[in-house]
Amino acid sequence: MMERTLIIIKPDAINRSIVGDVIRRFERKGLKIVGLKLIHLDDKMLDIHYAHHKGKPFFESYKRFMKSAPSTLIVIEGKNAIEVARMMVGPTYGHEAPPGTIRGDYSLSAAQNIVHASDSIENAEEEITRFFKPAELFDWQRVDLEYLYAEDERI
């Protein structure tokens, strides 16, 4: 089933200059980017997005971390995109994530675990709507580049 899911590449990835590496992994898997932006998340957005952590001892320090640098927000699309992205990302805690997953290869701690990935169809829809306006999402078809080059040669 074709799905869309939200990926947040967190400030630790920005600070370590690995955003491109993370994006490349999703693209190489065959997932299609349909939305992409750099944003500085604020308290209001973080309180809503991470409401399930509100009141926990780590919440305020986690918010400080998430506001320490911009985050890259991506909407990716593909067959079973939510499940595929979650497998690629790996478990929340980097020390539990196997090598080959994004968190297994790059994560430094529970908070600095490089990415967030939506965990269900319902949450993906809600999270995409939270961070992207409809005009910021694109429906597009992959194009056969050989055909385009052939067209260029005829001009």
Sequence and secondary structure as in RCSB ss.txt:
>XXXX:A:sequence
MMERTLIIIKPDAINRSIVGDVIRRFERKGLKIVGLKLIHLDDKMLDIHYAHHKGKPFFESYKRFMKSAPSTLIV
IEGKNAIEVARMMVGPTYGHEAPPGTIRGDYSLSAAQNIVHASDSIENAEEEITRFFKPAELFDWQRVDLEYLYA
EDERI
>XXXX:A:secstr
 EEEEEEEE HHHHHTT HHHHHHHHHHHT EEEEEEEE   HHHHHHHTGGGTTSTTHHHHHHHHHSS EEEEE
EEEETHHHHHHHHH  SSGGGS TTSHHHHH  SSS  SEEE  SHHHHHHHHHHH  GGG        HHHHHH
HHHH 
